[in-house]
């Protein structure tokens, strides 16, 4: 915290010093911070627009958290259904020990549980170890809700005429 406060104080001091230079003063005089767009937008943003943007952020955060949990529980991505150790196309953990690749005895076989790591409860969703099935349920459920929210956004965007705020309608 003291480092952050010190950094902010230094930043304010540097900004105050920059304002004393004539080039910076000329820039501030020329670009004084008032927009030149006509007419000004005074209606604000509609409630549905705010809600869909909030839900977009919420669903993306849940998708990311569940994805982190999935990778923590199974950090090797493979194309085949057999999940043969050593045949992965992306590995987020170390290699499988050579003596455990050969699966002669089931007790010594390498499994995904050997690779799994624990995450803090606040990071992963649902935040418990060996919960890849529940994490996938969260991940794909939030994917579906995120897509429905996006579809609703576009339907409302074009049916309420809010698209006019995004698309310029004249060259001026």
C-alpha positions as CSV (number, residue, x, y, z in Angstrom):
1,X,0.0,0.0,0.0
2,X,2.8,2.5,0.8
3,X,4.3,1.8,-2.6
4,X,1.0,2.5,-4.4
5,X,0.5,5.8,-2.5
6,X,4.1,6.8,-3.2
7,X,3.6,6.0,-6.9
8,X,0.5,8.1,-7.0
9,X,2.2,11.0,-5.3
10,X,5.1,10.8,-7.8
11,X,2.6,10.7,-10.7
12,X,0.8,13.8,-9.4
13,X,4.2,15.6,-9.1
14,X,5.2,14.7,-12.6
15,X,1.8,15.8,-14.0
16,X,2.1,19.2,-12.2
17,X,5.6,19.7,-13.6
18,X,4.4,18.8,-17.1
19,X,1.7,21.5,-16.9
20,X,4.5,24.2,-16.6
21,X,5.8,23.4,-20.1
22,X,4.6,25.7,-22.9
23,X,3.9,22.8,-25.3
24,X,1.7,21.2,-22.8
25,X,-0.1,24.4,-22.0
26,X,-0.7,25.0,-25.7
27,X,-2.1,21.5,-26.0
28,X,-4.5,22.1,-23.1
29,X,-5.6,25.4,-24.6
30,X,-6.3,23.7,-28.0
31,X,-7.9,20.6,-26.7
32,X,-9.7,21.8,-23.6
33,X,-11.7,18.6,-23.1
34,X,-15.1,19.6,-24.5
35,X,-16.4,17.5,-27.4
36,X,-17.5,18.9,-30.7
37,X,-20.1,16.3,-31.5
38,X,-23.6,17.6,-32.3
39,X,-26.2,16.9,-31.1
40,X,-25.2,15.8,-27.6
41,X,-26.5,12.5,-26.3
42,X,-28.6,13.4,-23.3
43,X,-30.8,10.4,-23.0
44,X,-28.2,8.2,-21.3
45,X,-28.2,4.4,-21.7
46,X,-31.3,2.4,-21.4
47,X,-31.8,0.0,-18.5
48,X,-31.8,-3.1,-20.8
49,X,-28.5,-2.0,-22.3
50,X,-27.0,-1.7,-18.8
51,X,-28.4,-5.0,-17.7
52,X,-27.1,-6.9,-20.8
53,X,-23.7,-5.4,-20.4
54,X,-23.6,-6.4,-16.7
55,X,-24.7,-9.9,-17.5
56,X,-22.1,-10.1,-20.2
57,X,-19.4,-9.3,-17.7
58,X,-20.8,-11.7,-15.1
59,X,-21.1,-14.6,-17.5
60,X,-17.6,-14.1,-18.9
61,X,-16.1,-14.1,-15.4
62,X,-18.0,-17.3,-14.6
63,X,-16.8,-18.9,-17.9
64,X,-13.2,-17.9,-17.1
65,X,-13.3,-19.2,-13.5
66,X,-14.8,-22.5,-14.5
67,X,-12.3,-22.9,-17.3
68,X,-9.4,-22.3,-14.9
69,X,-11.0,-25.0,-12.6
70,X,-11.2,-27.4,-15.6
71,X,-7.5,-26.9,-16.5
72,X,-6.5,-27.3,-12.8
73,X,-8.3,-30.7,-12.7
74,X,-7.2,-31.9,-16.1
75,X,-4.1,-29.9,-17.3
76,X,-3.5,-32.0,-20.4
77,X,-5.5,-31.4,-23.6
78,X,-5.8,-34.3,-26.0
79,X,-7.6,-35.0,-29.3
80,X,-8.3,-38.7,-28.6
81,X,-10.9,-40.2,-26.3
82,X,-8.4,-42.6,-24.7
83,X,-6.3,-39.8,-23.1
84,X,-3.1,-41.8,-23.4
85,X,-0.4,-40.3,-21.2
86,X,2.4,-38.6,-23.3
87,X,0.1,-38.1,-26.3
88,X,-1.3,-34.7,-25.4
89,X,-1.2,-31.7,-27.7
90,X,-1.0,-29.2,-24.8
91,X,0.5,-29.9,-21.5
92,X,0.3,-27.4,-18.6
93,X,2.1,-29.7,-16.1
94,X,5.4,-31.6,-16.3
95,X,5.8,-34.7,-18.4
96,X,4.4,-38.1,-17.3
97,X,7.2,-40.2,-15.7
98,X,8.4,-42.8,-18.1
99,X,7.8,-45.7,-15.6
100,X,4.1,-44.7,-15.3
101,X,3.3,-44.4,-19.0
102,X,3.2,-48.2,-19.5
103,X,-0.1,-49.2,-18.0
104,X,0.5,-52.9,-17.2
105,X,-0.9,-52.6,-13.6
106,X,-3.9,-50.4,-13.0
107,X,-2.4,-49.3,-9.6
108,X,0.6,-47.7,-11.3
109,X,-1.3,-46.2,-14.3
110,X,-1.0,-42.4,-14.7
111,X,-4.4,-40.7,-14.3
112,X,-5.7,-37.1,-14.5
113,X,-5.9,-37.1,-10.7
114,X,-2.1,-37.3,-10.6
115,X,-1.9,-34.1,-12.5
116,X,-4.7,-32.2,-10.7
117,X,-3.8,-29.2,-8.5
118,X,-5.8,-27.5,-5.8
119,X,-7.0,-23.9,-6.4
120,X,-8.2,-21.4,-3.9
121,X,-12.0,-21.5,-3.5
122,X,-12.3,-17.9,-4.8
123,X,-10.4,-18.6,-8.0
124,X,-11.9,-21.7,-9.5
125,X,-15.6,-22.4,-10.0
126,X,-16.9,-24.5,-8.1
127,X,-13.6,-24.2,-6.3
128,X,-13.1,-27.7,-5.0
129,X,-10.5,-30.3,-6.2
130,X,-11.5,-33.1,-8.6
131,X,-14.7,-31.4,-9.6
132,X,-14.2,-31.4,-13.4
133,X,-17.7,-32.5,-14.1
134,X,-19.3,-29.8,-12.1
135,X,-16.8,-27.2,-13.5
136,X,-17.8,-28.3,-17.0
137,X,-21.5,-27.9,-16.1
138,X,-20.8,-24.4,-14.9
139,X,-18.7,-23.6,-17.9
140,X,-21.1,-24.8,-20.6
141,X,-24.2,-23.5,-18.8
142,X,-22.7,-20.0,-18.6
143,X,-21.7,-20.3,-22.2
144,X,-25.3,-20.9,-23.2
145,X,-26.5,-18.0,-21.0
146,X,-23.8,-15.7,-22.4
147,X,-25.0,-16.5,-26.0
148,X,-28.6,-16.0,-25.1
149,X,-27.7,-12.6,-23.5
150,X,-25.8,-11.6,-26.7
151,X,-28.8,-12.6,-28.9
152,X,-31.1,-10.6,-26.6
153,X,-28.7,-7.6,-26.8
154,X,-28.7,-7.6,-30.7
155,X,-32.5,-8.1,-30.9
156,X,-33.1,-5.1,-28.5
157,X,-30.4,-3.1,-30.2
158,X,-32.1,-3.2,-33.6
159,X,-35.7,-3.2,-32.4
160,X,-35.3,-0.1,-30.2
161,X,-33.3,2.0,-32.7
162,X,-30.2,2.1,-30.4
163,X,-28.0,1.1,-33.3
164,X,-28.2,4.7,-34.5
165,X,-25.9,5.6,-31.6
166,X,-23.2,3.3,-32.9
167,X,-23.4,3.7,-36.7
168,X,-22.7,7.1,-38.2
169,X,-25.5,8.2,-40.5
170,X,-23.9,11.1,-42.2
171,X,-20.3,12.2,-43.2
172,X,-20.5,15.1,-40.7
